[in-house]
Amino acid sequence: MPPVLFILMLLGALFSSGQAMSREEKLKLRNQVVEMFDHAYQNYMDHAYPADELMPLTCRGRVRGLEPSRGDVDDALGKFSLTLIDTLDTLVLLNKTTEFEAAVRRVLSDVRLDNDIVVSVFETNIRVLGGLLGGHSMAVMLKERGQHMQWYQDELLHMAKDLGLRLLPAFNTSSGLPYPRVNLKYGVRGPETRTGTETDTCTACAGTIILEFAALSRFTGDPVFEAHARRALDFLWEKRQRNSNLVGTTINIHSGEWVRRDSGVGAGIDSYYEYLLKAYVLLGDDQFLQRFNIHYASIMKYISQPPLLLDVHIHKPLLPARTWMDSLLAFFPGLQVLKGDIRPAIETHEMLYQVTKKHNFLPEAFTTDFRVHWAQHPLRPEFAESTYFLYKATGDPYYLEAGRTILDNLNRFARVPCGFAAMKDVRTGSHEDRMDSFFLAEMFKYLFLLFADTEDLPFDVEDYIFTTEAHLLPLSLSTAPHSSSIPSNRTTEGELDDSNFDWTCPNTRLLFPDPAFPRNLREPIRSAVDKSCPRPAVYREPGMGRPPLRAQDFMANNPEHLELLRRMGVSLIHLKDGRVQLVQHATQAVSAVAAEDGVRFMQEMMELSSQQQKEQLPPRAIQIVSHPFFGRVVLTAGPAQFGTDLSKSTTGVRGFVTVAEPYSGCSEITNADYIQGHIALLQRGQCMFAEKARHIQKAGAIGGIVIDDNEGSSSDTAPLFQMAGDGRSTDDITLPLLFLFHKEGNILLEALKEYREVEVLLSDKARDRAAIFKGKPLPGSLIEGSVDVQDAEEDCLTESTTPTSFEPTTQSQISTVELDESSPEDVPPSGEEVTPVEEDTSPAEEVSPQEEVAHPTKAETDVPQPKGEKDLKEEPNGDTDSSSQSVDELLADWREDLEAFQQMEKDEL
């Protein structure tokens, strides 16, 4: 079957009962997309080039090694002007031919690929190699038309081959799976490479190579690239779980053993499935289609629970692996469109759309009842991608409205003077200083195509396949000669089975003869999301005796309590970062009964934190509204457990900021004339938070912002604070007090230093800028429909956590819990375990009961493994009730979540 036939279903049109969008309105939105692209691209070129990426909050380029490391996410940066290369074919699609020609000349003159730097094979392949090949495809197309690029002599292709050869050493493994990283100058062998010692890689990392490498082979006539990519795919296919026909998330590149056996369609696996189907479309090899169909049948049998897509265990596919979904799976409805399975695509997309409307953007991860699990949103394009493909398949104007929502939210919440900033927290609207290259490579392509008519496009996109980075490769490559010089891992016996082929693509008119059918699919999903976020069930107390000291009564500064802990074998440790940690050594208890009491006390601590989770105060927002920020810069702030409750204020508190004297705020304010009617800036330390609030309130301040004195602290790396009271009534404090870490506080102080008059808005979340500057009453929420469901949405701000407990395994068991140091009435809400204490003292100061205490909203638990214990099991028993979950299992879940988050940061798709 000619590969192009597989895309014909995209041309089907479904008449919708929705109101059609006028051509004028589509033209307006298309032009808005172009203007937004210009804003992002021009700011990159003006403030960041030749750096890899733009930092839109500080208006400078991100150069690896000069900025603080962000871990694996920085492996995408190779000092090769990443954003420019990733954007080349976007320029052509948006009819910016002159800019494209200038960009190509810049790439050829400025970009070096032989840097001594370690990069991700996966990211470099899809972004840089894909970008060079997409740029080459566009350059050839323009040259053939005779108007532009007449000087072009395949220079981008030569660069692409050079880069391909630099990536090839990563494939020198016995399995054929590539190492996850490679040194562009030295490869993977030898000490100078600083890589080649890794043993694991993600499935998507090894399985998302074939399009770019095959295109490189077909363009250059050198088969070695395609052969290596095919060998890696063959090995992954051989290692699939034969009963479920699913693949795991992480695999050992040497042995082929699955390191992580959870399977889904999101982070770590996503583009592996995408490339199997698209490799068939591009290359015409039936083997890829058959494999995809086998995998797809298993996905729909085990993972798909319309409208949800939930990870399962590959050996026990009926056992869910987690209760949350990551945002990367938003590409899957688009892939289902390419497959021709429209109904589940509509259902899943509708669920994603409703979550987007609830939180303005797709959170990086969200739970099955649509709560925020991870609050970040790095401007990912997958939802826009699926929106475009569903509109292409159905012609339903409903998807044009979905696209309008994406545009509006980007402009309202992510747009800043120097580009578009990623969202650090979708709940508050706070920003992160990053604008990834995929934002320009993908987001604007799909949004432009969504609103453009055929005559608006400079070429026929049906002649091309989109890579996972939305780079354009011509379908004509399927007819290019190729051969293999690398032994294959493929087994051929009985693989080609006609029952695994869908040879024809369904006509969407026949699928949905009733124009209202898609709407009927969407309605119950919309209703389900709107009614989500029920309150957690009340926790039932365990049926066991109580220890002498109750967790809810514990005070870390009470000597009597500390003595009781010592008798139970529980010791208290003050950590360097200010937290207080409880550690239990059962063998150090004064008696077996005391040791048992200690175990129960630790259990109570964990149960207490779980109960408090549902009452957790969400972070607050500090929005800079004066010139030149105009509400575009939003800082994540920690709340106080006293003073004005900003969540109950429809307008927030707005005013100019002034530095208090003394800066500590621990004595009477001496510059009260300047503080009166203003928001006071204070430094953390020397006294209680409540005392600071009382002093600035007496001076006439309308609010206060406490800035951390711990240099380098940032909400990027530390859990948010909740500022506790001083152990007595704080009803006399009536102004709002918020907490900023050092990094965010410096942004405010630098703005004050440069502009002298800086006006801010203190609120529960970022407010609509149009309302701020037109004098309209500020809305209570930016979420659509918030007036009717405000209470439910406040519940949705944080994820519900089931109370957990642990059981001692031996007398030598060691249990560790980090906790809150506060009185019972001031015990702050906490996270999944017991919340660490933050003491407002410098390292040299001695902790005393009068010292100020701040509480992070995110919990950590450190449970060392006792000697002789078995390693954490990778597959927890599905029959075990969560209320009897052991500490080891709890820690295993926490580690799995952490690994998954780190994996998502590694994987652009």
C-alpha positions in Angstrom: 0.0 0.0 0.0 1.5 3.4 -0.9 2.3 5.1 2.3 0.6 8.3 1.4 -2.8 6.5 1.4 -2.4 6.1 5.2 -2.8 9.8 5.6 -5.8 10.3 3.3 -8.2 9.9 6.2 -6.9 13.3 7.4 -8.8 14.8 4.5 -12.1 13.5 5.7 -14.5 16.2 6.9 -17.2 15.8 9.5 -20.1 18.3 9.5 -20.6 19.5 13.0 -23.6 20.9 14.6 -21.4 23.5 16.2 -21.3 27.1 14.8 -18.8 27.3 12.0 -16.0 29.9 12.5 -16.0 32.6 9.8 -13.1 33.0 7.5 -12.4 36.4 8.9 -12.2 35.1 12.4 -9.9 32.3 11.3 -7.7 34.8 9.5 -7.5 37.0 12.6 -6.4 34.0 14.8 -3.9 32.9 12.1 -2.4 36.4 12.1 -2.3 36.3 15.9 -0.3 33.1 15.8 2.2 34.7 13.5 2.5 37.8 15.7 3.1 35.5 18.8 5.8 33.6 16.8 7.5 36.8 15.9 7.5 37.9 19.6 9.1 34.7 20.7 11.6 34.3 17.7 12.7 37.9 17.6 13.3 38.0 21.3 15.4 34.9 21.0 17.4 36.4 18.2 17.8 39.8 20.0 18.6 38.6 23.5 19.8 35.0 23.3 21.4 34.0 20.0 23.8 32.3 19.6 22.9 30.6 22.9 20.8 27.5 22.8 17.7 28.9 24.4 16.2 32.1 25.6 15.6 32.9 29.3 12.6 35.1 28.9 12.4 36.5 32.4 15.9 37.8 32.5 16.1 38.5 28.8 19.3 36.6 28.1 20.5 33.4 26.6 20.9 30.1 28.4 24.5 28.9 28.0 25.3 25.5 29.4 27.9 25.8 32.1 27.3 29.5 32.8 23.8 29.0 34.3 23.1 26.7 37.4 22.6 23.1 36.2 19.1 21.9 35.9 20.2 18.3 35.7 19.2 16.0 32.8 17.1 18.7 31.1 20.3 20.5 30.2 21.4 17.6 28.1 19.4 19.1 25.2 21.8 22.0 25.1 25.0 21.5 23.1 26.2 25.1 22.3 24.8 24.7 18.8 22.2 27.4 18.7 19.5 24.9 19.4 16.5 27.2 19.1 17.5 28.6 15.7 18.0 25.1 14.2 14.8 23.8 15.7 12.9 26.7 14.2 14.1 26.6 10.6 11.2 24.8 8.9 8.7 26.8 11.1 9.9 29.9 9.4 9.0 28.5 5.9 5.6 27.2 7.0 4.7 30.6 8.3 5.7 32.2 5.0 8.8 33.8 6.4 11.1 32.9 3.5 13.4 35.8 3.8 14.0 35.1 7.5 14.5 31.5 6.7 17.3 32.2 4.2 19.0 34.5 6.7 18.7 31.9 9.4 20.2 29.2 7.2 23.2 31.5 6.5 23.6 32.1 10.3 23.6 28.3 11.0 26.2 27.7 8.3 28.5 30.4 9.5 28.1 30.3 13.2 27.1 26.8 14.4 29.8 24.3 15.4 29.0 20.6 16.0 32.4 19.5 17.4 32.0 20.9 20.9 33.5 19.0 23.8 30.1 18.6 25.5 27.9 15.7 26.5 24.4 15.8 25.0 21.3 13.6 25.0 21.2 11.4 21.9 17.4 11.5 21.9 17.1 15.3 22.2 19.9 16.0 19.8 18.4 13.6 17.2 14.9 15.0 17.3 15.7 18.7 17.7 19.1 19.3 16.0 19.3 16.5 13.4 15.6 16.7 12.7 15.9 20.5 12.5 18.7 20.3 10.0 16.9 17.8 7.9 13.6 19.8 8.0 15.6 22.9 7.0 17.2 21.0 4.2 13.8 19.7 3.0 12.5 23.3 2.9 15.6 24.7 1.2 15.4 22.1 -1.5 11.7 22.8 -2.1 12.2 26.5 -2.3 15.2 26.2 -4.6 13.2 24.0 -7.0 10.6 26.7 -7.2 13.3 29.1 -8.5 12.7 32.1 -6.3 14.7 31.6 -3.1 17.8 29.6 -1.9 19.3 29.5 -5.4 22.7 29.5 -3.8 22.0 26.4 -1.6 24.2 23.4 -2.2 23.0 20.9 0.4 25.0 22.6 3.2 22.5 21.8 5.9 22.5 18.1 4.8 26.3 18.0 5.1 25.9 19.4 8.6 23.3 16.8 9.3 25.6 14.0 8.2 28.4 15.3 10.3 26.1 15.3 13.3 24.8 11.8 12.5 28.3 10.5 12.5 28.9 12.1 15.9 25.9 10.3 17.3 26.8 6.9 15.8 29.3 6.0 18.6 26.4 5.8 21.0 25.1 2.8 19.1 28.2 0.7 19.8 26.5 -1.7 22.2 25.9 -5.4 22.0 22.1 -4.8 21.9 22.2 -2.0 19.4 20.3 0.3 21.8 22.1 3.6 22.0 23.8 5.0 25.1 21.6 7.9 26.4 24.4 10.4 26.0 27.3 11.1 23.8 30.2 13.5 23.7 30.0 15.5 20.4 33.8 15.6 20.2 35.0 12.4 21.7 32.0 9.9 21.5 31.3 7.5 24.4 34.6 5.7 25.0 37.5 6.9 27.2 37.7 9.2 30.3 37.7 12.4 28.2 34.1 11.6 27.0 32.6 11.9 30.5 29.9 9.4 29.4 29.5 5.8 28.3 29.1 4.4 31.8 25.3 4.5 31.8 23.4 1.2 31.7 19.8 2.3 31.2 17.8 4.3 28.7 14.2 5.0 28.2 12.2 3.2 25.5 11.4 6.4 23.7 15.0 7.4 23.8 16.1 4.3 21.9 13.0 4.0 19.8 12.7 7.6 18.5 15.5 7.5 16.0 14.2 5.9 12.9 12.6 8.8 11.1 15.6 11.1 11.3 18.3 8.4 10.7 16.3 6.8 7.8 15.8 10.3 6.2 19.5 11.0 6.6 20.4 7.7 4.9 17.9 8.3 2.1 19.1 11.9 1.5 22.8 11.0 1.5 22.7 7.4 0.2 24.7 6.1 3.2 22.7 3.2 4.7 24.5 3.1 8.0 22.2 5.5 9.9 19.0 3.8 9.0 20.5 0.4 9.7 21.4 1.3 13.2 18.0 2.8 13.9 16.3 -0.3 12.6 18.5 -2.5 14.8 17.5 -0.6 17.9 13.8 -0.9 17.0 14.2 -4.6 16.3 15.7 -5.1 19.8 12.9 -3.3 21.6 10.4 -5.4 19.7 12.1 -8.6 20.7 12.1 -7.5 24.3 8.4 -6.7 24.5 6.5 -8.6 27.1 5.1 -11.5 25.0 1.8 -12.0 26.9 0.8 -8.4 27.1 2.7 -7.1 24.0 3.6 -4.0 26.0 7.0 -2.5 26.6 8.4 -1.0 29.8 9.6 2.5 30.4 13.3 1.9 31.0 15.6 -0.8 29.7 19.1 -2.0 30.3 21.0 -1.2 27.1 23.4 -4.2 27.6 21.2 -7.0 28.9 17.8 -5.9 27.6 16.2 -6.4 31.0 13.4 -4.0 31.8 14.5 -1.7 34.6 11.1 -0.1 35.0 8.2 -2.3 34.1 5.4 0.2 34.1 3.9 0.8 30.6 1.8 3.7 29.2 1.7 6.1 26.4 3.3 9.1 28.2 6.8 10.0 29.4 9.5 7.5 28.5 7.5 5.5 25.9 5.3 7.9 23.9 7.3 8.6 20.7 8.3 4.9 20.4 4.8 4.1 19.4 4.5 7.3 17.3 7.6 6.3 15.3 6.5 2.8 14.6 3.4 4.1 12.8 5.1 7.1 11.1 8.1 4.9 10.0 5.5 2.9 8.0 4.1 6.1 6.6 7.5 7.5 5.6 9.3 4.3 4.6 6.5 2.0 3.5 7.8 -1.0 5.4 4.9 -3.3 6.4 6.9 -4.6 9.4 6.5 -1.2 11.2 2.7 -1.1 10.7 2.3 -4.7 12.0 4.2 -4.0 15.1 2.3 -0.8 15.8 -1.0 -2.6 15.4 0.0 -5.3 17.8 1.1 -2.7 20.4 -2.0 -0.6 19.7 -4.4 -3.5 20.4 -2.7 -4.0 23.8 -2.8 -0.3 24.6 -6.6 -0.2 23.9 -7.1 -3.4 25.9 -5.1 -2.5 29.0 -4.0 1.1 29.1 -7.0 2.9 27.6 -9.9 3.5 30.0 -11.7 6.1 28.1 -11.2 9.0 28.5 -8.2 8.1 30.7 -4.9 6.5 29.7 -3.4 4.9 32.8 -0.1 3.1 33.1 -0.1 -0.6 33.9 2.6 -3.3 34.7 3.8 -5.1 31.6 3.7 -8.5 33.4 0.3 -7.7 35.1 -1.4 -5.5 32.6 -4.7 -5.5 34.6 -2.9 -4.0 37.6 -2.6 -0.1 37.4 0.9 1.2 38.0 -0.2 4.7 39.1 -3.2 6.9 39.6 -2.0 9.9 37.7 -1.3 10.8 34.1 1.5 13.0 32.6 0.9 15.7 30.1 3.1 14.1 27.4 0.3 11.6 26.6 -1.6 14.5 25.1 0.0 13.6 21.7 -1.9 10.3 21.7 -5.3 11.5 20.3 -3.3 12.9 17.3 -1.7 9.5 16.8 -5.1 7.8 17.0 -6.3 10.1 14.2 -3.4 9.0 12.1 -4.3 5.4 12.9 -7.9 6.1 12.0 -9.4 5.4 15.5 -11.4 8.7 15.9 -13.8 7.9 18.7 -11.3 7.3 21.6 -9.3 10.3 20.2 -12.3 12.6 20.7 -12.9 11.2 24.2 -9.3 11.6 25.4 -8.9 15.0 23.8 -12.1 16.2 25.5 -10.8 15.1 28.9 -7.5 17.0 28.2 -9.4 20.1 27.0 -11.5 20.2 30.2 -8.4 19.8 32.4 -6.8 22.6 30.4 -9.8 24.9 30.9 -9.8 24.0 34.6 -6.1 24.9 35.1 -5.4 27.2 32.1 -2.7 24.8 30.9 -2.2 21.0 31.2 -0.3 20.4 34.5 2.8 18.3 33.9 0.9 15.6 35.7 -2.6 15.3 37.0 -4.6 12.6 38.8 -7.5 10.5 37.7 -9.9 12.9 39.4 -8.1 15.8 37.5 -6.2 17.3 40.5 -2.8 18.8 40.0 -0.1 16.2 40.6 2.9 18.2 39.2 2.1 21.9 38.7 4.7 22.8 36.1 3.9 23.5 32.4 6.9 24.1 30.2 4.7 25.3 27.2 4.4 21.8 25.8 2.7 21.5 22.3 1.2 18.0 22.5 -2.3 19.2 23.2 -2.2 21.7 20.3 -0.9 18.9 18.1 -3.8 16.6 18.8 -6.3 19.6 18.4 -5.0 20.2 14.9 -5.2 16.6 13.8 -8.7 16.2 15.2 -9.8 19.3 13.3 -8.1 18.0 10.2 -10.0 14.7 10.5 -13.4 16.0 11.5 -13.7 19.6 10.3 -15.5 20.2 13.6 -15.2 24.0 14.5 -15.2 22.9 18.1 -11.5 22.3 17.7 -11.0 25.8 16.4 -12.4 27.1 19.6 -10.0 24.8 21.5 -7.2 26.3 19.6 -8.4 29.8 20.5 -8.3 28.8 24.1 -4.7 27.7 23.7 -3.8 31.1 22.1 -5.7 33.1 24.7 -4.0 31.3 27.6 -0.6 31.7 26.2 -1.1 35.4 25.8 -2.8 36.0 29.1 -0.5 33.9 31.3 2.7 33.0 29.6 3.6 36.1 27.6 6.3 38.3 29.1 8.2 41.2 27.6 11.1 39.0 26.3 9.1 36.1 24.9 6.9 33.4 26.5 7.8 31.9 29.9 7.1 28.4 31.1 4.7 28.1 34.0 6.3 27.1 37.3 2.9 26.5 38.8 -0.4 26.5 36.9 -2.3 27.1 40.1 -0.7 30.5 40.8 0.4 31.5 37.4 4.0 31.9 38.5 6.7 31.6 35.8 9.9 29.8 35.2 12.8 31.4 33.3 12.8 29.0 30.3 11.4 28.9 26.8 12.3 25.6 25.3 13.1 25.3 21.6 10.2 22.9 21.0 7.9 25.8 21.7 9.0 27.5 18.5 9.5 24.2 16.6 6.0 22.7 17.3 3.5 25.0 19.0 3.3 27.6 16.3 3.4 25.1 13.5 0.3 23.3 14.7 -1.6 26.5 15.7 -0.9 28.1 12.3 -2.0 25.0 10.5 -5.2 24.8 12.6 -6.3 28.3 11.5 -4.8 28.5 8.0 -6.7 27.7 4.8 -5.0 25.7 2.0 -4.2 28.8 0.1 -2.4 30.3 3.1 0.3 27.5 3.1 3.5 27.8 1.0 3.4 24.1 0.2 1.2 21.0 0.6 1.7 19.6 4.0 0.2 16.3 2.8 3.5 15.7 1.0 5.3 15.5 4.3 5.3 13.6 7.6 5.7 15.4 10.9 8.5 14.0 13.2 7.9 14.0 17.0 9.5 17.5 17.0 7.2 18.5 14.1 10.0 18.7 11.6 8.9 18.1 8.0 10.3 15.1 6.1 9.1 14.5 2.5 7.1 11.3 1.8 9.1 11.0 -1.4 11.9 9.5 0.7 9.9 6.2 0.6 11.0 5.7 -3.0 14.7 6.5 -2.3 17.1 3.6 -2.6 18.3 2.0 0.6 20.1 -1.1 1.9 21.3 -2.4 5.2 24.9 -3.0 6.2 24.2 -3.8 9.9 23.0 -7.2 11.1 19.4 -7.0 12.2 17.9 -8.2 15.5 14.7 -9.0 13.6 13.1 -12.5 13.7 11.0 -13.2 10.6 9.2 -16.4 11.4 5.5 -15.8 11.3 5.8 -12.1 11.9 3.8 -10.9 8.9 0.2 -11.8 9.8 -2.6 -10.1 7.7 -4.8 -10.1 10.8 -2.5 -7.5 12.3 -3.1 -5.0 9.4 -5.7 -2.4 8.9 -5.2 -1.9 5.2 -7.9 0.7 4.7 -8.5 3.9 6.6 -12.1 4.7 7.7 -14.1 7.5 6.2 -15.1 9.8 9.1 -18.5 10.5 7.4 -19.4 6.8 7.7 -18.0 6.6 11.2 -20.2 9.5 12.4 -23.4 9.7 10.2 -25.0 11.9 13.0 -23.4 15.3 13.0 -24.1 15.6 16.7 -22.3 12.3 17.5 -18.9 13.9 18.5 -20.8 16.3 20.8 -22.6 13.4 22.4 -19.2 11.8 23.1 -17.8 15.0 24.7 -20.7 15.9 27.0 -20.4 13.2 29.6 -16.6 13.7 29.8 -17.0 17.4 30.3 -19.5 16.7 33.1 -17.2 14.2 34.7 -14.3 16.7 34.9 -16.6 19.5 36.1 -17.8 17.2 39.0 -14.3 16.0 39.9 -12.2 16.7 43.0 -14.4 15.2 45.7 -13.1 15.7 49.2 -11.0 12.8 50.6 -12.9 10.4 52.8 -12.4 10.8 56.5 -9.6 8.7 57.7 -10.5 5.9 60.1 -8.2 5.5 63.1 -6.3 2.3 63.4 -7.4 -0.2 66.0 -4.3 -0.2 68.1 -3.2 1.2 71.5 -1.9 4.7 71.8 1.7 5.5 72.8 2.4 7.8 75.8 3.1 10.8 73.5 0.6 11.6 70.7 2.0 12.8 67.4 -0.5 15.7 67.3 0.7 16.9 70.7 4.4 16.8 69.9 6.5 19.9 70.2 10.1 19.7 69.0 11.2 22.4 71.5 9.6 20.8 74.5 12.3 19.1 76.7 9.8 16.7 78.2 8.7 15.5 74.8 12.3 15.0 73.7 12.9 12.8 76.7 9.8 10.7 75.9 11.2 10.3 72.3 14.6 9.2 73.7 12.9 6.5 75.8 11.1 5.3 72.7 14.4 5.1 70.6 13.4 8.2 68.6 16.1 10.9 68.2 15.8 14.4 66.8 18.3 15.8 64.3 18.5 19.4 63.1 19.4 19.4 59.4 21.6 22.0 57.7 18.7 23.4 55.7 16.8 24.2 58.9 14.5 21.1 59.0 14.1 18.8 61.9 14.2 15.1 61.3 13.0 12.3 63.5 14.9 9.0 63.4 13.8 5.8 65.2 16.2 3.1 66.2 14.1 0.4 67.8 17.1 -1.2 69.5 17.9 2.0 71.4 14.5 2.1 73.2 14.6 1.5 77.0 12.3 -1.5 76.6 10.4 -3.5 74.0 7.2 -1.8 75.0 8.8 1.6 74.6 10.1 0.5 71.2 6.6 -0.5 70.1 5.4 2.9 71.3 8.0 4.5 69.2 6.9 2.6 66.1 3.3 3.7 66.8 4.4 7.3 67.3 6.2 7.4 63.9 3.2 5.8 62.3 1.0 8.5 63.8 3.3 11.2 62.4 2.8 9.8 58.9 -1.0 9.4 59.4 -1.2 13.0 60.7 0.5 14.4 57.7 -1.8 12.5 55.4 -4.9 13.8 57.2 -3.5 17.4 56.9 -2.9 17.0 53.2 -6.5 17.8 52.4 -6.3 21.1 54.3 -3.0 22.2 52.8 -2.7 25.9 52.0 -1.8 26.4 48.3 0.9 28.8 47.2 0.2 32.4 46.6 1.2 34.8 43.8 3.0 38.1 43.8 2.3 39.8 40.5 4.4 42.8 39.4 1.9 45.2 37.8 3.9 48.4 37.3 5.9 49.4 34.2 7.5 47.6 32.4 6.1 44.4 33.8 2.4 45.1 33.6 1.4 41.9 35.3 3.5 39.6 33.2 5.9 38.6 35.9 4.4 36.4 38.6 6.5 35.1 41.6 5.5 32.0 43.6 5.1 32.9 47.2 4.5 30.9 50.4 1.4 31.7 52.5 1.1 32.5 56.2 -1.2 30.7 58.6 -2.4 34.1 59.9 -3.5 37.4 58.6 -5.7 38.1 55.5 -6.7 35.0 53.6 -6.1 36.0 50.0 -8.1 33.1 48.7 -11.2 34.9 50.1 -10.4 38.2 48.4 -11.8 39.0 45.0 -9.3 41.8 44.4 -6.2 40.8 46.3 -4.0 43.5 47.9 -2.3 45.9 45.5 0.3 48.5 46.4 3.9 49.8 46.0 6.7 48.0 47.8 9.0 49.7 50.3 11.9 48.2 52.2 11.3 48.3 55.9 13.8 49.7 58.4 15.0 47.8 60.2 15.0 45.3 57.3 14.4 42.4 59.8 11.2 44.0 60.9 12.0 42.7 64.5 11.6 46.1 66.2 9.5 49.2 65.7 9.6 50.4 62.1 11.7 53.6 61.8 10.5 54.6 58.3 6.8 54.3 59.1 6.1 57.4 57.0 7.3 55.5 53.9 5.7 52.2 54.9 2.2 53.6 55.5 -0.1 52.5 52.7 2.6 50.4 51.1 3.6 46.8 51.1 6.7 46.3 53.3 9.7 44.2 52.3 11.3 42.3 55.1 14.2 39.9 55.6 13.8 36.6 57.2 15.4 36.0 60.6 15.9 37.2 64.2 12.3 37.0 65.2 8.9 35.3 64.6 7.0 35.9 61.4 4.0 37.1 63.4 6.2 39.7 65.2 7.3 41.1 61.8 3.7 41.3 60.7 2.6 43.2 63.9 5.4 45.8 63.5 4.7 46.6 59.9 0.9 46.6 60.6 1.5 49.2 63.4 3.5 51.3 60.9 0.5 51.4 58.6 1.5 48.8 55.9 -1.2 47.2 53.9 0.8 44.0 53.4 4.2 42.4 53.8 6.7 40.2 51.9 9.3 38.3 53.8 12.4 37.5 51.7 14.6 34.5 52.6 18.1 35.3 53.9 19.5 32.0 52.7 21.4 33.0 49.6 20.6 30.8 46.6 17.3 29.4 47.9 14.7 29.1 45.2 11.2 27.7 44.8 12.7 25.8 41.9 14.5 23.4 44.3 12.8 23.9 47.7 9.2 23.2 48.8 7.1 26.2 49.4 6.9 27.7 52.9 3.9 28.1 55.1 4.7 30.7 57.8 3.5 29.6 61.2 2.3 31.8 64.1 4.0 32.3 67.3 2.0 29.9 69.4 -0.5 32.5 70.6 -3.5 34.1 69.0 -2.8 35.9 65.8 -6.3 37.3 65.3 -4.9 40.8 65.7 -2.9 40.5 62.4 -5.2 41.6 59.6 -2.8 42.2 56.7 -1.5 39.6 54.3 2.1 38.3 54.7 3.8 36.3 52.0 7.2 34.6 51.8 9.6 34.6 48.9 12.8 32.6 48.5 16.0 34.4 47.9 16.0 34.0 44.1 12.5 35.3 43.7 13.0 38.0 46.3 16.0 39.2 44.4 13.9 39.7 41.2 11.7 42.0 43.2 14.6 43.8 44.8 16.4 44.3 41.5 13.2 45.7 40.0 12.9 48.1 42.9 16.6 49.1 42.5 16.2 49.8 38.7 12.7 51.4 38.6 12.4 52.8 42.2 8.6 52.6 42.1 7.4 49.0 41.9 3.7 48.1 42.3 2.7 44.5 43.1 -0.5 42.6 43.5 -0.7 40.0 46.3 -3.3 37.4 45.5 -4.2 33.7 45.6 -3.3 33.3 41.9 -2.3 35.5 39.0 -5.0 37.8 37.8 -6.1 38.7 34.3 -4.0 41.6 33.1 -6.9 43.1 31.1 -9.0 43.4 34.3 -6.1 44.8 36.2 -5.4 47.7 33.8 -8.9 48.5 32.7 -10.1 49.2 36.2 -12.5 46.3 36.1 -13.2 44.2 39.3 -10.6 41.4 39.4 -12.1 38.0 38.9 -11.9 35.6 41.7 -10.4 32.9 39.5 -9.0 32.7 36.0 -10.5 29.3 35.5 -13.6 29.1 33.4 -16.8 28.6 35.3 -15.1 29.5 38.6 -18.1 31.3 40.0 -20.1 28.1 40.1 -17.5 25.7 41.1 -15.1 27.8 43.2 -15.2 25.6 46.2 -14.6 22.5 44.2 -11.7 24.1 42.4 -10.0 25.2 45.6 -10.1 21.5 46.5 -8.5 20.7 43.1 -5.4 22.8 43.8 -3.6 20.0 45.4 -3.7 16.3 45.0 -5.4 14.2 47.6 -3.2 11.7 49.5 -4.4 8.5 51.1 -3.3 8.2 54.7 -0.5 5.7 55.1 1.2 3.8 57.8 4.2 1.5 58.2 4.9 -1.6 60.2 8.1 -2.7 61.9 9.9 -5.6 60.3 12.6 -6.3 62.9 13.8 -4.8 66.2 16.6 -3.2 64.3 14.4 -1.3 62.0 15.3 2.3 61.4 12.6 4.7 60.5 13.1 8.4 59.7 10.5 11.1 59.5 11.0 14.9 58.9 8.4 16.8 60.8 6.8 20.1 61.7 8.1 21.9 64.8 4.9 23.7 65.9 2.2 23.6 68.5 -0.9 21.6 67.9 -3.0 24.6 66.9 -0.2 25.7 64.5 0.6 22.3 62.9 0.7 23.2 59.2 -0.8 21.0 56.5 1.8 18.8 54.9 2.5 16.4 52.1 2.6 12.7 51.7 4.6 12.0 54.8 5.5 14.3 57.7 6.5 17.8 56.8 10.0 19.0 57.6 10.5 22.0 59.9 12.1 25.2 58.6 13.6 27.3 61.4 14.1 31.0 60.7 17.7 31.1 62.0 21.1 31.5 60.5 23.4 28.5 60.8 25.2 30.2 63.7 22.1 31.0 65.7 20.8 28.7 68.4 17.2 27.4 68.1 14.9 28.6 70.8 11.1 28.3 71.3 10.7 32.0 70.4 12.3 31.6 67.0 10.3 31.9 63.9 9.2 28.7 62.1 8.2 28.3 58.5 6.8 25.1 57.0 7.2 23.9 53.5 4.2 22.5 51.8 6.0 19.6 50.3 6.9 16.6 52.4 10.0 14.4 52.4 10.6 11.1 54.1 14.0 9.4 54.5 13.8 5.7 55.4 17.2 4.0 55.3 17.0 0.3 54.3 18.1 -2.0 57.1 20.9 -4.4 56.4 19.8 -7.7 55.0 16.5 -6.4 53.8 15.5 -7.2 50.2 15.5 -4.4 47.6 12.4 -2.5 47.0 10.0 -4.5 44.9 9.2 -2.9 41.6 5.6 -4.2 41.4 3.7 -3.6 44.7 1.0 -6.1 45.5 -2.2 -4.8 44.0 -4.3 -6.5 46.7 -2.7 -4.5 49.6 -4.9 -1.7 50.8 -3.3 1.7 50.8 -4.1 2.2 54.5 -1.8 -0.7 55.4 1.0 0.3 53.0 4.5 -0.1 54.4 7.1 2.6 54.6 9.3 0.7 52.1 6.3 0.6 49.6 5.6 4.3 50.3 9.2 5.2 49.6 9.3 3.0 46.5 6.2 4.9 45.2 7.9 8.2 46.0 11.1 7.2 44.2 9.1 6.0 41.2 7.3 9.4 41.1 10.7 11.2 41.3 12.2 9.0 38.6 9.2 9.6 36.4 9.4 13.4 36.9 13.1 13.3 36.0 12.3 11.2 33.0 9.8 13.7 31.8 12.3 16.5 32.2 14.7 14.4 30.0 12.1 13.7 27.3 10.9 16.6 25.3 8.1 14.3 24.0 
